[in-house]
Amino acid sequence: MKIALPSRDGMIDGHFGHCEYFTVITVEDGKIVGEQKLDPPVGCGCKSNVVQTLAQMGVTVMLAGNMGDGALHVLGNHGIQVLRGCSGDPKQAVEQWLAGKIQDSKEACSDHEGCH
């Protein structure tokens, strides 16, 4: 299983479409076994090809700070489950999710045009 986390300066970014890079963590048998960074394309996350790239990489879960409804729908249409309201260290967030301690905040941001 692969889990993507929008990231900035080693932490989960508060907004999917403006992240510096994506941390992609590989989990096998409930344990973290790998990590890589994926640089996002230029432009708004929901209107770029990043979702297709993540899906092709095998990402099935995204732990994010927040995102607009457009990005949420695009990710869902590509089979990527999204949980918003995450923050902090990406590995710790994945460990918390694996332990069942993270649920989707169900809050969408709408602070900019085009990706809501």
Secondary structure as GFF3:
##gff-version 3
##sequence-region A 1 116
A	DSSP	beta_strand	2	8	.	.	.	ID=ss1
A	DSSP	beta_strand	11	12	.	.	.	ID=ss2
A	DSSP	three_ten_helix	16	18	.	.	.	ID=ss3
A	DSSP	beta_strand	21	28	.	.	.	ID=ss4
A	DSSP	beta_strand	31	38	.	.	.	ID=ss5
A	DSSP	three_ten_helix	45	47	.	.	.	ID=ss6
A	DSSP	alpha_helix	50	57	.	.	.	ID=ss7
A	DSSP	beta_strand	59	63	.	.	.	ID=ss8
A	DSSP	alpha_helix	69	77	.	.	.	ID=ss9
A	DSSP	beta_strand	81	83	.	.	.	ID=ss10
A	DSSP	alpha_helix	90	98	.	.	.	ID=ss11
###
